[in-house]
Amino acid sequence: MAATAVRYLRAAGAPTAVDPLPRPALRAVREDERMPVDPAEFRRVLGHFASGVTIVTALDDEGPTGFACQSFASLSLDPPLVVFMVARTSTTWPRIARAGRFCVNILGADQGGLCRSFAVSGADKFAGVPWHPTPVTGSPRLPEAPAWIDCEIAAVHTGGDHLLVVGRVEALGATERGEPLLFHQGKFGRFAG
């Protein structure tokens, strides 16, 4: 609806420039923002939500980097935007932020092992892992992943102990093969036919 209003205003010759909102300051979680429920119970209950699994990758001056991510979703069709969430304590995120671009590799049902290798901290996650540069940003695309989304970072927002990273989609692709890798109650799974 907002896009329609902007197109109408442009067609009518009205100025459409607006001042961008100021970037939120990064800060620690205040005591009054802490959860009123036990963190273990929070995880247990939210673990009932099944999600797909991705590996978010980037290429910086140190080489390829990436991490396993289940907190990913499409956000907008016009413009094409996606979002993923990353812990503020992530050691991989600063490298992706410096690169300013990333690729979301959507994993297939047989890629649980690959996901586990990208979920560890401090290891060379790309050791023995083949990859190709995406066509627009050059971020690492994992050739066995059934789908990939090549993005530029559009915005970063704070959300408690995580950051919400919005990416503008520059290119994407998918194969017609394979089922997705699912994550549910701490375990990998697949669709049952």
Wavefront OBJ file of the C-alpha trace (Angstrom):
o trace
v 0.000 0.000 0.000
v 2.826 2.395 0.840
v 4.497 1.641 -2.500
v 1.227 2.465 -4.283
v 0.992 5.773 -2.416
v 4.571 6.676 -3.328
v 3.958 5.840 -7.013
v 0.806 8.020 -6.966
v 2.647 10.939 -5.360
v 5.481 10.659 -7.879
v 2.997 10.557 -10.773
v 1.258 13.614 -9.363
v 4.579 15.468 -9.116
v 4.528 15.675 -5.331
v 7.825 15.477 -3.458
v 8.283 12.031 -1.901
v 11.579 12.407 -0.060
v 11.417 11.630 3.635
v 14.125 11.794 6.213
v 15.353 8.309 7.166
v 14.851 7.188 10.738
v 17.981 7.432 12.881
v 19.879 4.189 13.385
v 19.148 2.652 16.784
v 22.008 2.658 19.240
v 23.372 -0.777 20.083
v 23.071 -1.398 23.775
v 23.041 -4.204 26.293
v 19.729 -5.667 27.450
v 18.418 -3.746 30.471
v 17.240 -5.585 33.586
v 13.624 -4.493 32.945
v 13.817 -6.131 29.494
v 14.829 -9.515 30.839
v 12.459 -12.407 30.286
v 9.796 -13.029 32.951
v 10.067 -16.758 32.107
v 12.856 -19.264 32.474
v 15.170 -19.239 29.398
v 15.160 -23.059 29.232
v 11.348 -23.086 29.179
v 11.338 -20.338 26.535
v 13.612 -22.480 24.315
v 11.593 -25.633 24.949
v 8.282 -24.046 24.010
v 9.598 -22.188 20.965
v 11.327 -25.396 19.851
v 7.868 -26.616 18.830
v 8.059 -24.259 15.853
v 9.672 -26.142 12.962
v 11.900 -24.068 10.712
v 14.077 -24.456 7.694
v 17.844 -24.260 8.041
v 20.250 -21.993 6.177
v 23.919 -21.120 6.081
v 24.561 -17.390 5.762
v 27.887 -16.714 4.031
v 30.019 -13.738 3.068
v 33.415 -13.015 1.597
v 35.655 -10.439 3.251
v 39.365 -9.631 3.048
v 40.123 -12.670 5.262
v 38.297 -15.099 2.955
v 34.955 -16.898 3.128
v 32.969 -16.937 6.371
v 29.546 -18.132 7.432
v 27.269 -19.509 10.115
v 24.269 -21.827 10.432
v 21.003 -19.919 10.809
v 17.451 -21.092 11.324
v 16.082 -17.583 11.998
v 15.498 -16.586 8.386
v 12.411 -15.375 6.515
v 11.228 -13.491 3.476
v 10.238 -9.952 4.424
v 9.028 -8.005 1.380
v 8.239 -8.597 -2.271
v 8.484 -4.957 -3.392
v 11.342 -4.270 -2.848
v 12.603 -7.852 -2.508
v 13.856 -8.150 1.074
v 14.785 -11.018 3.387
v 15.688 -11.001 7.071
v 17.819 -13.164 9.344
v 18.599 -12.908 13.019
v 22.069 -13.302 14.510
v 23.255 -13.250 18.127
v 25.118 -10.106 19.076
v 27.852 -12.372 20.452
v 28.466 -13.983 17.046
v 32.103 -13.872 15.964
v 31.078 -14.334 12.318
v 28.622 -11.421 12.151
v 31.280 -8.643 12.290
v 32.931 -10.110 9.191
v 29.602 -10.277 7.333
v 28.806 -6.715 8.425
v 32.160 -5.487 7.112
v 31.550 -7.253 3.796
v 28.175 -5.483 3.518
v 26.708 -8.408 1.588
v 25.822 -12.040 2.104
v 24.322 -15.167 0.581
v 21.628 -17.253 2.253
v 22.132 -20.910 1.318
v 18.931 -22.881 2.002
v 19.933 -26.387 3.031
v 18.560 -29.678 1.783
v 17.404 -32.633 3.904
v 20.742 -34.437 3.517
v 22.877 -31.493 4.694
v 22.612 -31.845 8.484
v 26.336 -32.540 8.740
v 27.191 -29.391 6.797
v 24.903 -27.395 9.081
v 26.626 -28.803 12.173
v 30.056 -27.835 10.820
v 28.894 -24.239 10.320
v 27.282 -24.133 13.789
v 30.603 -24.439 15.654
v 32.502 -21.377 16.782
v 36.138 -20.743 16.016
v 36.700 -23.503 13.448
v 37.601 -23.103 9.769
v 34.063 -23.723 8.565
v 35.042 -23.722 4.891
v 37.760 -26.389 5.244
v 36.995 -28.841 2.444
v 33.717 -27.121 1.552
v 33.421 -26.180 -2.134
v 31.786 -22.882 -3.022
v 31.239 -20.562 -5.962
v 30.848 -16.763 -5.920
v 27.303 -15.504 -6.353
v 26.748 -13.471 -9.529
v 26.207 -10.041 -7.969
v 27.928 -9.814 -4.576
v 30.500 -12.596 -4.927
v 29.416 -14.133 -1.607
v 29.995 -17.884 -1.240
v 27.249 -20.048 -2.727
v 27.281 -23.661 -1.614
v 26.670 -25.680 -4.791
v 24.852 -28.556 -3.060
v 22.296 -26.222 -1.437
v 18.911 -26.475 -3.201
v 18.424 -22.673 -3.144
v 20.452 -19.502 -2.626
v 19.704 -15.779 -2.188
v 22.384 -13.154 -2.955
v 21.908 -9.954 -0.899
v 23.274 -6.540 0.036
v 22.762 -5.469 3.658
v 19.920 -2.928 3.675
v 19.422 -2.390 7.428
v 20.351 -3.775 10.832
v 18.025 -3.455 13.842
v 18.457 -4.459 17.474
v 16.200 -7.087 18.990
v 17.229 -7.957 22.529
v 20.319 -10.146 22.437
v 20.083 -10.516 18.645
v 20.353 -8.313 15.577
v 17.793 -8.357 12.787
v 19.621 -8.094 9.464
v 17.587 -7.003 6.450
v 19.015 -7.880 3.054
v 17.990 -6.541 -0.330
v 17.866 -9.436 -2.781
v 20.126 -8.889 -5.801
v 19.989 -12.399 -7.317
v 18.638 -15.822 -6.408
v 18.265 -19.326 -7.717
v 17.004 -22.797 -6.904
v 17.117 -26.327 -8.188
v 14.034 -28.485 -8.470
v 15.608 -31.322 -6.532
v 15.473 -32.340 -2.930
v 13.558 -31.693 0.239
v 14.449 -28.960 2.758
v 16.367 -29.588 5.965
v 14.017 -28.942 8.886
v 14.834 -28.182 12.519
v 12.351 -29.097 15.264
v 12.838 -29.541 19.018
v 16.620 -29.579 18.721
v 16.763 -32.178 15.946
v 17.011 -32.202 12.177
v 14.155 -33.735 10.248
v 12.426 -33.948 6.905
v 8.931 -34.013 5.477
v 7.093 -37.294 5.859
v 5.092 -38.128 2.736
l 1 2 3 4 5 6 7 8 9 10 11 12 13 14 15 16 17 18 19 20 21 22 23 24 25 26 27 28 29 30 31 32 33 34 35 36 37 38 39 40 41 42 43 44 45 46 47 48 49 50 51 52 53 54 55 56 57 58 59 60 61 62 63 64 65 66 67 68 69 70 71 72 73 74 75 76 77 78 79 80 81 82 83 84 85 86 87 88 89 90 91 92 93 94 95 96 97 98 99 100 101 102 103 104 105 106 107 108 109 110 111 112 113 114 115 116 117 118 119 120 121 122 123 124 125 126 127 128 129 130 131 132 133 134 135 136 137 138 139 140 141 142 143 144 145 146 147 148 149 150 151 152 153 154 155 156 157 158 159 160 161 162 163 164 165 166 167 168 169 170 171 172 173 174 175 176 177 178 179 180 181 182 183 184 185 186 187 188 189 190 191 192 193
